[in-house]
Amino acid sequence: MYDHTKLVSKRVWRELLRRLPSSKQKKRGRPRVKKESIVNGILQVLVNGVAWKKIAFCGCGYASCWRYFKELQRRGKLKLIYQILAKEKASIEEGAIDTTTAVSFRFARMVGWDGKHKINGTKISLFTDKYGLPADVEIDKASKHDGKFVRDHIKNTSGRRRRLISMDMIYSNLELRRDMRKKGIKINVQTRKDYYTRKIGPKFKFDKEKYKVRFLVERTNAWLKNFLRIRIRREHPPAMFKAFVYLALIIILIR
């Protein structure tokens, strides 16, 4: 059997097996495959980026791994596990938002042109806490502007205390700042020079010390793209690609 310690640590492996649901054994029919074998095959696809048919021997066929993973996606189990872990481990009173683009084939859904990086892809936006733990994720076309993800993150994390959010200068927007100020959220972004004149106009403070947490969200983006199945999107259905992103974030939160 393929050595799972090459994919994740033993502690992450045990925690994944504990949190992922087991297939129920029917009274009739062939015995169910062990969960260890199925998770081994799924992690090979996620971490190594191999095709489903090229999974190394893990105690079961690739079709069993694919059907189990698709069923997890269909039932929303991976998203639910990720949301529970994010609420347990990430405190977003102070946090940061940043995006990364996964290169993609020109699928019809959730693929756009990223003018900054000159690639077709799918954009992944992360909202992390001050330690870099992913508290929320949004996925959309690469053509979507980074600033439009902020309101989605705020909506997803409603009911949780958010006091300060550090972002890159691309998010610098007066309307966004004013909207967030009404919600009691301070946007820590360097203000563009052309946003106000010398004597009149809004004066927004910039905290350089708090801004250092942006390094941590960029590090988390690097961790995410270290999973080869996410670095290059090969799934035609957007839901399957999202499922891989949720699984990768679960591993990041556990370890």
C-alpha positions as CSV (number, residue, x, y, z in Angstrom):
1,M,0.0,0.0,0.0
2,Y,1.2,3.5,-0.8
3,D,2.8,5.1,2.3
4,H,0.5,7.8,3.5
5,T,3.2,9.5,5.5
6,K,4.6,10.8,2.2
7,L,1.4,12.8,1.8
8,V,0.5,14.0,5.3
9,S,1.9,13.6,8.8
10,K,0.6,10.8,11.1
11,R,-1.3,13.3,13.3
12,V,-3.1,14.8,10.3
13,W,-3.9,11.3,9.0
14,R,-5.5,10.2,12.2
15,E,-7.5,13.5,12.5
16,L,-8.7,13.1,8.9
17,L,-9.9,9.6,9.5
18,R,-11.7,10.7,12.6
19,R,-13.6,13.6,11.0
20,L,-14.4,12.1,7.6
21,P,-17.6,9.9,7.6
22,S,-17.5,6.1,7.0
23,S,-19.5,4.3,4.3
24,K,-22.4,2.3,5.8
25,Q,-22.3,-1.4,5.2
26,K,-25.5,-2.8,3.7
27,K,-27.0,-6.1,4.8
28,R,-26.5,-7.5,1.3
29,G,-23.8,-7.0,-1.2
30,R,-20.0,-7.0,-1.2
31,P,-18.1,-5.6,1.9
32,R,-17.4,-1.9,1.9
33,V,-13.8,-0.8,1.3
34,K,-11.9,0.4,4.3
35,K,-11.9,4.2,4.8
36,E,-8.1,4.2,5.2
37,S,-7.7,2.9,1.6
38,I,-10.1,5.4,0.2
39,V,-8.6,8.4,1.9
40,N,-5.1,7.3,0.8
41,G,-6.2,7.4,-2.8
42,I,-7.9,10.8,-2.5
43,L,-4.8,12.3,-0.9
44,Q,-2.7,11.0,-3.7
45,V,-4.8,13.0,-6.2
46,L,-4.8,16.1,-4.0
47,V,-1.2,16.2,-3.0
48,N,0.6,14.7,-6.0
49,G,-1.9,15.9,-8.6
50,V,-2.1,12.5,-10.3
51,A,-5.1,11.4,-12.4
52,W,-7.7,9.2,-10.7
53,K,-6.7,6.3,-12.9
54,K,-3.0,6.6,-12.0
55,I,-3.4,6.2,-8.3
56,A,-0.8,3.9,-6.8
57,F,-2.0,0.8,-5.0
58,C,-3.8,1.8,-1.9
59,G,-6.0,-1.2,-1.1
60,C,-8.9,-0.3,-3.5
61,G,-9.7,0.8,-7.0
62,Y,-9.7,4.4,-8.2
63,A,-13.4,4.3,-8.9
64,S,-14.1,3.6,-5.2
65,C,-12.0,6.7,-4.2
66,W,-13.7,8.9,-6.8
67,R,-17.3,7.8,-5.8
68,Y,-16.6,8.4,-2.1
69,F,-15.1,11.8,-2.8
70,K,-18.0,12.8,-5.1
71,E,-20.5,11.7,-2.5
72,L,-18.7,13.9,0.1
73,Q,-19.0,16.8,-2.2
74,R,-22.7,16.1,-3.1
75,R,-23.6,16.0,0.6
76,G,-21.6,19.1,1.4
77,K,-19.6,17.2,4.1
78,L,-16.2,18.7,3.2
79,K,-17.5,22.3,3.4
80,L,-19.2,21.5,6.7
81,I,-16.1,20.0,8.2
82,Y,-14.0,23.0,7.0
83,Q,-16.5,25.5,8.5
84,I,-16.5,23.7,11.9
85,L,-12.7,23.7,12.0
86,A,-12.4,27.3,10.9
87,K,-14.8,28.5,13.7
88,E,-12.9,26.3,16.3
89,K,-9.4,27.4,15.3
90,A,-9.5,30.9,13.6
91,S,-10.4,34.1,15.4
92,I,-11.0,36.9,12.9
93,E,-11.0,39.9,15.2
94,E,-7.9,40.9,13.3
95,G,-7.2,39.3,9.9
96,A,-6.2,39.7,6.3
97,I,-7.7,39.0,2.9
98,D,-5.8,38.1,-0.3
99,T,-6.4,36.1,-3.5
100,T,-4.5,33.6,-5.6
101,T,-5.2,32.3,-9.1
102,A,-5.2,28.6,-10.0
103,V,-4.3,28.1,-13.7
104,S,-7.2,26.4,-15.5
105,F,-8.2,25.0,-18.8
106,R,-10.8,27.1,-20.6
107,F,-13.8,25.5,-19.0
108,A,-17.2,27.1,-19.5
109,R,-17.9,27.6,-15.8
110,M,-15.9,29.6,-13.2
111,V,-13.0,30.3,-15.5
112,G,-11.9,33.9,-16.5
113,W,-9.0,35.9,-17.7
114,D,-6.6,37.2,-15.0
115,G,-5.2,40.4,-16.5
116,K,-2.6,40.8,-13.9
117,H,-0.9,37.4,-14.4
118,K,-2.0,37.0,-18.0
119,I,-3.6,33.5,-17.5
120,N,-6.9,31.8,-17.7
121,G,-7.9,30.6,-14.2
122,T,-10.0,30.4,-11.2
123,K,-9.5,32.8,-8.3
124,I,-9.4,31.7,-4.7
125,S,-9.8,34.4,-2.0
126,L,-8.8,33.7,1.6
127,F,-9.8,35.5,4.7
128,T,-7.3,34.5,7.4
129,D,-6.8,35.4,11.0
130,K,-3.6,37.1,12.4
131,Y,-1.9,33.7,12.5
132,G,-2.6,32.9,8.9
133,L,-5.3,30.3,9.6
134,P,-8.0,30.3,6.8
135,A,-11.3,31.4,8.4
136,D,-13.3,31.8,5.1
137,V,-12.8,31.1,1.4
138,E,-14.5,32.3,-1.8
139,I,-13.9,30.9,-5.3
140,D,-14.9,32.5,-8.5
141,K,-13.7,33.5,-12.0
142,A,-10.2,35.0,-12.3
143,S,-11.8,38.0,-14.0
144,K,-13.6,39.0,-10.8
145,H,-11.9,42.0,-9.1
146,D,-10.3,41.2,-5.8
147,G,-12.3,43.9,-4.0
148,K,-15.6,42.2,-4.8
149,F,-14.7,39.3,-2.6
150,V,-14.5,41.4,0.6
151,R,-18.3,41.8,1.0
152,D,-18.7,38.0,0.4
153,H,-16.3,37.3,3.2
154,I,-18.1,39.7,5.5
155,K,-21.4,38.1,4.7
156,N,-20.0,34.6,5.3
157,T,-18.5,35.5,8.7
158,S,-21.6,37.4,10.0
159,G,-22.1,37.0,13.7
160,R,-18.3,36.8,14.4
161,R,-16.3,39.8,15.7
162,R,-14.2,41.5,13.0
163,R,-12.4,44.6,14.1
164,L,-9.5,45.1,11.6
165,I,-8.8,43.7,8.2
166,S,-5.4,44.2,6.4
167,M,-5.4,44.1,2.6
168,D,-3.2,45.0,-0.4
169,M,-3.4,48.3,-2.2
170,I,-5.6,46.8,-4.9
171,Y,-8.4,46.7,-2.4
172,S,-8.1,50.4,-1.7
173,N,-11.6,51.8,-2.3
174,L,-13.4,54.7,-0.6
175,E,-16.8,53.2,-0.9
176,L,-15.6,49.9,0.6
177,R,-14.0,51.7,3.5
178,R,-17.1,53.6,4.3
179,D,-19.3,50.6,4.1
180,M,-17.1,48.6,6.4
181,R,-16.8,51.5,8.8
182,K,-20.6,51.4,9.3
183,K,-20.2,47.8,10.3
184,G,-17.5,48.7,12.8
185,I,-14.7,47.2,10.7
186,K,-11.5,49.1,10.0
187,I,-9.8,48.5,6.7
188,N,-6.0,48.7,7.0
189,V,-4.9,49.6,3.5
190,Q,-2.4,52.1,2.2
191,T,-4.4,54.9,0.6
192,R,-3.7,55.9,-3.0
193,K,-2.2,59.3,-3.5
194,D,-5.0,60.4,-5.9
195,Y,-7.8,59.6,-3.5
196,Y,-7.7,62.9,-1.7
197,T,-6.0,66.3,-2.0
198,R,-3.7,67.9,0.5
199,K,-6.3,69.8,2.6
200,I,-9.7,68.2,1.9
201,G,-11.0,64.7,1.6
202,P,-10.9,61.6,3.8
203,K,-7.8,60.9,5.8
204,F,-7.5,57.2,6.6
205,K,-4.8,55.9,9.1
206,F,-2.5,53.1,8.1
207,D,-1.0,50.8,10.7
208,K,2.3,49.4,9.4
209,E,2.7,47.0,12.4
210,K,-0.8,45.4,11.9
211,Y,-0.2,45.3,8.2
212,K,2.6,42.7,8.7
213,V,-0.1,39.9,9.0
214,R,-0.5,40.1,5.2
215,F,2.7,38.0,4.9
216,L,0.8,35.2,6.7
217,V,-2.1,35.2,4.3
218,E,0.4,35.0,1.4
219,R,2.1,32.1,3.1
220,T,-1.3,30.3,3.4
221,N,-1.9,30.9,-0.3
222,A,1.5,29.3,-1.0
223,W,0.5,26.3,1.2
224,L,-2.7,26.0,-0.7
225,K,-1.0,25.9,-4.1
226,N,1.5,23.4,-2.8
227,F,-1.3,20.9,-3.4
228,L,-0.7,20.1,-7.0
229,R,-4.4,19.3,-7.7
230,I,-5.2,22.9,-6.8
231,R,-2.3,24.7,-8.5
232,I,-3.7,23.6,-11.8
233,R,-7.5,23.1,-12.1
234,R,-8.3,20.0,-14.0
235,E,-11.9,19.4,-12.8
236,H,-14.6,20.6,-15.2
237,P,-17.4,20.8,-12.6
238,P,-16.7,23.8,-10.3
239,A,-18.1,21.9,-7.3
240,M,-15.4,19.2,-7.5
241,F,-12.6,21.8,-7.6
242,K,-14.2,23.5,-4.6
243,A,-14.3,20.1,-2.8
244,F,-10.5,19.8,-3.3
245,V,-10.0,23.3,-2.0
246,Y,-12.0,22.5,1.1
247,L,-10.1,19.3,1.7
248,A,-6.7,21.2,1.4
249,L,-7.9,23.9,3.9
250,I,-9.0,21.2,6.3
251,I,-5.5,19.7,6.2
252,I,-3.9,23.2,6.7
253,L,-6.2,23.8,9.7
254,I,-5.4,20.4,11.3
255,R,-1.7,20.6,11.0
